[in-house]
Amino acid sequence: MKIMRRLLWLVVCVCLVLTWLPYFGLFNSPTLIGFLPEPLALTLVCNVILTLCVLAIYPLYFTPFINALNNKPMSWGERNE
């Protein structure tokens, strides 16, 4: 499970770096990929991958958190010391 989390976070970081590359002059040529310019196509593909990663990361982190809250609910007046 740790390997899956690290792999997902690695993909997220790589996609975020790829989306910033056109600002630094890389992947910023005026060529068309399909009917889109290269920087826009790269950004859209990375955004689709990032969306899928978020959908995969959500159950890895927040489902255990929700289960822990269901097992030990917190109230407003209660302090954890």
VEXTORNU-356648 format. One line per field, with one value per residue: x, y, z of N, C-alpha, C in turn; residue in three letters; residue number from 1; chain. Coordinates in Angstrom, 3 decimals. Layout:
nx: (X | ...)
ny: (Y | ...)
nz: (Z | ...)
cax: (X | ...)
cay: (Y | ...)
caz: (Z | ...)
cx: (X | ...)
cy: (Y | ...)
cz: (Z | ...)
residuo: (ala | ...)
num: (NUM | ...)
cadena: (A | ...)
! end
This chain:
nx: (0.831 | 2.023 | 3.771 | 2.037 | 0.903 | 3.183 | 3.878 | 1.625 | 1.830 | 4.260 | 3.582 | 1.750 | 3.446 | 5.223 | 3.438 | 2.589 | 4.975 | 5.340 | 3.191 | 4.072 | 6.249 | 5.878 | 5.902 | 8.543 | 9.696 | 10.041 | 8.557 | 7.052 | 6.525 | 5.134 | 3.732 | 1.064 | -0.909 | -3.045 | -5.771 | -4.970 | -2.692 | 0.696 | 1.532 | -0.977 | -2.184 | -0.431 | -0.844 | -3.590 | -3.641 | -2.039 | -3.675 | -5.903 | -4.697 | -3.918 | -6.436 | -7.418 | -5.540 | -6.147 | -8.677 | -7.910 | -6.242 | -7.878 | -9.547 | -7.444 | -6.410 | -8.527 | -10.638 | -9.695 | -9.499 | -12.169 | -13.278 | -11.925 | -12.972 | -15.636 | -15.425 | -14.515 | -16.102 | -15.934 | -16.802 | -18.021 | -17.388 | -15.443 | -12.065 | -8.975 | -6.537)
ny: (-1.196 | 1.219 | 1.574 | 2.029 | 4.485 | 6.152 | 5.950 | 7.109 | 9.746 | 10.438 | 10.441 | 12.547 | 14.707 | 14.710 | 15.270 | 17.823 | 19.240 | 18.926 | 20.449 | 22.998 | 23.326 | 24.553 | 27.287 | 27.787 | 27.587 | 25.057 | 22.415 | 24.233 | 24.803 | 25.931 | 23.819 | 21.629 | 19.311 | 17.041 | 19.002 | 20.904 | 23.291 | 22.504 | 23.167 | 23.466 | 20.973 | 19.316 | 20.319 | 19.775 | 16.955 | 16.335 | 17.411 | 15.707 | 13.316 | 14.111 | 14.499 | 11.862 | 10.761 | 12.117 | 11.074 | 8.480 | 8.790 | 9.797 | 7.671 | 6.282 | 7.874 | 9.291 | 7.531 | 5.734 | 7.718 | 8.584 | 6.177 | 5.920 | 8.128 | 7.340 | 5.176 | 6.372 | 8.923 | 12.499 | 15.133 | 18.518 | 19.697 | 18.130 | 17.402 | 16.293 | 15.071)
nz: (0.000 | 0.719 | -1.385 | -3.493 | -2.712 | -2.751 | -5.431 | -6.671 | -5.653 | -6.791 | -9.517 | -9.474 | -8.770 | -10.979 | -13.080 | -12.303 | -12.565 | -15.322 | -16.288 | -15.834 | -17.503 | -20.147 | -19.455 | -18.998 | -21.440 | -22.494 | -24.352 | -25.819 | -28.432 | -31.582 | -32.756 | -33.728 | -31.973 | -32.860 | -32.949 | -31.224 | -29.787 | -28.863 | -26.068 | -24.808 | -25.249 | -23.790 | -21.188 | -20.823 | -20.980 | -18.758 | -16.764 | -16.894 | -16.063 | -13.487 | -12.324 | -12.308 | -10.565 | -8.192 | -7.708 | -7.151 | -4.942 | -2.940 | -1.640 | -0.443 | 1.613 | 2.935 | 3.494 | 5.583 | 7.562 | 7.905 | 8.798 | 11.247 | 12.588 | 12.740 | 14.467 | 16.824 | 17.678 | 17.723 | 19.970 | 20.355 | 22.861 | 23.889 | 24.790 | 23.583 | 25.405)
cax: (0.000 | 2.905 | 4.325 | 0.972 | 0.808 | 4.365 | 3.785 | 0.618 | 2.375 | 5.286 | 2.882 | 1.209 | 4.551 | 5.707 | 2.437 | 2.631 | 6.171 | 5.087 | 2.279 | 4.810 | 7.328 | 5.694 | 6.257 | 10.001 | 10.137 | 10.075 | 7.261 | 6.356 | 6.623 | 3.807 | 3.197 | -0.265 | -1.141 | -4.472 | -6.186 | -4.557 | -1.267 | 1.434 | 1.443 | -2.337 | -2.385 | 0.324 | -1.525 | -4.856 | -3.341 | -1.595 | -4.833 | -6.695 | -3.955 | -4.023 | -7.793 | -7.477 | -4.735 | -6.911 | -9.722 | -7.269 | -5.651 | -8.936 | -9.857 | -6.263 | -6.170 | -9.685 | -11.473 | -9.268 | -9.813 | -13.606 | -13.493 | -11.450 | -13.950 | -16.841 | -15.140 | -14.365 | -16.588 | -15.533 | -17.859 | -17.472 | -16.883 | -14.444 | -10.669 | -8.084 | -5.283)
cay: (0.000 | 2.378 | 1.743 | 2.629 | 5.896 | 6.853 | 6.001 | 8.116 | 11.075 | 10.685 | 10.802 | 13.892 | 15.675 | 14.765 | 15.985 | 19.243 | 19.806 | 18.984 | 21.542 | 24.267 | 23.386 | 25.566 | 28.616 | 27.900 | 27.470 | 23.664 | 21.996 | 25.478 | 25.067 | 26.197 | 22.662 | 21.197 | 17.900 | 16.983 | 20.361 | 21.749 | 23.604 | 21.566 | 23.432 | 23.216 | 19.522 | 18.785 | 20.718 | 19.044 | 15.551 | 16.291 | 17.657 | 14.476 | 12.375 | 14.607 | 14.212 | 10.431 | 10.529 | 12.593 | 10.079 | 7.293 | 9.133 | 10.066 | 6.553 | 5.835 | 8.701 | 9.775 | 6.428 | 5.364 | 8.813 | 8.516 | 4.993 | 6.231 | 9.025 | 6.575 | 4.344 | 7.237 | 10.241 | 13.645 | 16.105 | 19.874 | 20.025 | 17.142 | 17.711 | 15.127 | 15.384)
caz: (0.000 | 0.728 | -2.723 | -4.298 | -2.337 | -3.249 | -6.889 | -7.017 | -5.379 | -7.799 | -10.752 | -9.259 | -8.848 | -12.362 | -13.890 | -11.950 | -13.203 | -16.765 | -16.617 | -15.744 | -18.486 | -21.203 | -18.962 | -19.038 | -22.820 | -22.932 | -24.903 | -26.122 | -29.870 | -32.168 | -33.472 | -33.309 | -31.669 | -33.183 | -33.289 | -30.104 | -29.719 | -28.006 | -24.628 | -24.329 | -25.240 | -22.655 | -19.953 | -20.710 | -20.662 | -17.360 | -15.896 | -16.847 | -15.210 | -12.110 | -11.846 | -11.997 | -9.367 | -7.036 | -7.452 | -6.577 | -3.645 | -1.964 | -0.739 | 0.292 | 2.784 | 3.664 | 3.981 | 6.938 | 8.468 | 8.188 | 9.625 | 12.598 | 13.213 | 13.054 | 15.629 | 17.992 | 17.275 | 18.541 | 20.231 | 20.418 | 24.178 | 24.292 | 24.477 | 23.551 | 26.105)
cx: (0.874 | 3.486 | 3.297 | 0.844 | 1.989 | 4.330 | 2.770 | 1.142 | 3.485 | 4.651 | 2.303 | 2.310 | 5.082 | 4.718 | 2.413 | 3.848 | 5.951 | 4.154 | 2.982 | 5.896 | 7.086 | 6.035 | 7.755 | 10.556 | 10.269 | 8.673 | 6.416 | 6.463 | 5.217 | 3.225 | 1.842 | -0.257 | -2.650 | -4.886 | -5.795 | -3.078 | -0.580 | 1.346 | 0.055 | -2.619 | -1.664 | -0.379 | -2.828 | -4.634 | -2.897 | -2.755 | -5.743 | -6.014 | -4.031 | -5.405 | -7.945 | -6.666 | -5.469 | -8.018 | -9.146 | -6.711 | -6.722 | -9.256 | -8.648 | -6.059 | -7.423 | -10.624 | -11.003 | -9.576 | -11.287 | -13.914 | -13.035 | -12.410 | -15.244 | -16.635 | -15.031 | -14.807 | -16.122 | -16.744 | -17.207 | -16.854 | -15.753 | -13.044 | -9.861 | -6.752 | -4.606)
cy: (1.259 | 2.647 | 2.408 | 4.124 | 6.689 | 6.987 | 7.052 | 9.525 | 11.429 | 11.107 | 12.210 | 14.935 | 15.813 | 15.524 | 17.473 | 19.921 | 19.938 | 20.132 | 22.895 | 24.392 | 24.387 | 26.991 | 28.860 | 27.665 | 26.045 | 23.231 | 23.216 | 25.823 | 25.263 | 25.017 | 22.266 | 19.693 | 17.710 | 18.355 | 21.352 | 22.098 | 22.721 | 21.903 | 23.143 | 21.722 | 18.882 | 19.098 | 19.949 | 17.576 | 15.420 | 16.531 | 16.436 | 13.454 | 12.805 | 14.341 | 12.737 | 10.090 | 10.986 | 11.603 | 8.803 | 7.567 | 9.300 | 8.859 | 6.058 | 6.602 | 8.996 | 8.673 | 5.934 | 6.454 | 8.792 | 7.309 | 5.228 | 7.163 | 8.298 | 5.701 | 5.158 | 8.641 | 11.321 | 14.550 | 17.472 | 20.192 | 19.125 | 17.589 | 16.432 | 15.526 | 14.121)
cz: (0.000 | -0.652 | -3.634 | -3.994 | -2.886 | -4.765 | -7.334 | -6.782 | -6.356 | -9.124 | -10.629 | -9.403 | -10.271 | -13.247 | -13.565 | -12.562 | -14.707 | -17.145 | -16.567 | -16.797 | -19.618 | -20.752 | -19.012 | -20.436 | -23.324 | -23.332 | -25.256 | -27.604 | -30.452 | -32.947 | -32.890 | -33.041 | -31.805 | -33.662 | -32.194 | -30.214 | -28.667 | -26.509 | -24.049 | -24.256 | -24.053 | -21.338 | -19.763 | -20.358 | -19.209 | -16.402 | -15.804 | -15.939 | -13.749 | -11.521 | -11.476 | -10.751 | -8.106 | -6.689 | -6.845 | -5.187 | -2.575 | -1.081 | 0.054 | 1.590 | 3.593 | 4.137 | 5.347 | 7.965 | 8.864 | 9.071 | 11.056 | 13.311 | 13.559 | 14.282 | 16.911 | 17.613 | 18.253 | 18.781 | 20.408 | 21.765 | 24.641 | 23.880 | 24.517 | 24.188 | 26.546)
residuo: (met | lys | ile | met | arg | arg | leu | leu | trp | leu | val | val | cys | val | cys | leu | val | leu | thr | trp | leu | pro | tyr | phe | gly | leu | phe | asn | ser | pro | thr | leu | ile | gly | phe | leu | pro | glu | pro | leu | ala | leu | thr | leu | val | cys | asn | val | ile | leu | thr | leu | cys | val | leu | ala | ile | tyr | pro | leu | tyr | phe | thr | pro | phe | ile | asn | ala | leu | asn | asn | lys | pro | met | ser | trp | gly | glu | arg | asn | glu)
num: (1 | 2 | 3 | 4 | 5 | 6 | 7 | 8 | 9 | 10 | 11 | 12 | 13 | 14 | 15 | 16 | 17 | 18 | 19 | 20 | 21 | 22 | 23 | 24 | 25 | 26 | 27 | 28 | 29 | 30 | 31 | 32 | 33 | 34 | 35 | 36 | 37 | 38 | 39 | 40 | 41 | 42 | 43 | 44 | 45 | 46 | 47 | 48 | 49 | 50 | 51 | 52 | 53 | 54 | 55 | 56 | 57 | 58 | 59 | 60 | 61 | 62 | 63 | 64 | 65 | 66 | 67 | 68 | 69 | 70 | 71 | 72 | 73 | 74 | 75 | 76 | 77 | 78 | 79 | 80 | 81)
cadena: (A | A | A | A | A | A | A | A | A | A | A | A | A | A | A | A | A | A | A | A | A | A | A | A | A | A | A | A | A | A | A | A | A | A | A | A | A | A | A | A | A | A | A | A | A | A | A | A | A | A | A | A | A | A | A | A | A | A | A | A | A | A | A | A | A | A | A | A | A | A | A | A | A | A | A | A | A | A | A | A | A)
! end
